[in-house]
Amino acid sequence: MLDLKGAFKTKKLCPGYIGPFQIIERVGEVSYRWALPSSMSGMHDVFHVSQLRKFVPDSSVTVD
């Protein structure tokens, strides 16, 4: 189970952004649809390009 407690207080998906997720399709000129896991089924799956960040792997961070 993904713990998102407190992630929405800052309006960013914490810790340090979650993911990476596969981008399924481009929706419009500046939006993308993500393949989200079933544990995040209540979350909207289309995001504006300004909300996306490049994934930089960090070996000190683990996501269960």
N, C-alpha and C positions, 0 to 999 in steps of 0.2 A: 504494500500500500504506500502510495506517495504522500508524504506529509507536506501539505501546503499551508499549514497553520501560520498565519502572519504574512504570507506571501502577498496578499492583496492589500495590506495596509499601506505599502509603499507604491502600489500599483505596478509592481514588477514581480515577475515570478522568481522568487528567491529560493534557495540559496544561490547567490551568484549567477542567477538565471538557471533554469532547468533545461534539460535536453541532452543531447541533440535529438531532434525529431526530423523525420523525412518530410520534405515538401512534396505534396502530391500534385498540385497544379497551381498555375498562376490564375488569379481571379481579378480581372480588371487590369489596370496599368500598374498599380503599386501595391497589390495585395496578393497574399499566398495562402493556400489551404494546407494545413499540416495533418499528418497522420498521428493523432493523439492516442495514447493507451486508454483502455477501457476505464481505468481509475480516474481519468480526467474527462469522462463523458459529459459532465455538466458544463464544461468550458467551451466557449465559442472557438471554432477551429479555423477561422480566417483571421489573418493578422496583416496589418499594414507593414510595409517594408521598413519603416522607421522603428518598429518594435523588434525587428530581428537583429541578432548580433552574430558575428562570426564565431564559430566554436573554436576555442583554444583549449586543448586538453591540459588538464592539471592533475598530475598523479597523486597529489595530496588530498584531493576531494573524491569521495566515493558516494555514489547514489545507490541506495538499496531498492 
